[in-house]
């Protein structure tokens, strides 16, 4: 794993996390660092899911994989925000 691939994962995770957070209605009580972490996890899981389903290699932009990643980011941001909201006493 090179520094470029790590930086690429962080950038892609930040974008995926930000899109997921923007698409989720309401206010989320999580910071941007946690949003990026959720985005990185969603990007990795979305890629894995696309590989399992056999849709990861399409000509041009992998729209199906991208949609899977964003949907997972929306779910992830919602779960993390709900957990953080429920844990504050």
Buried (B, 14 or more C-beta within 10 A) or exposed (E): EEEEEEEEBBEBBBBBBBBBBEEBEEEBEBEEEBBBBBBBBBBBBBBEBBEEEEBBEEEEEBEBBBEBBBBBBBBBBBEBBEEBEEEEE
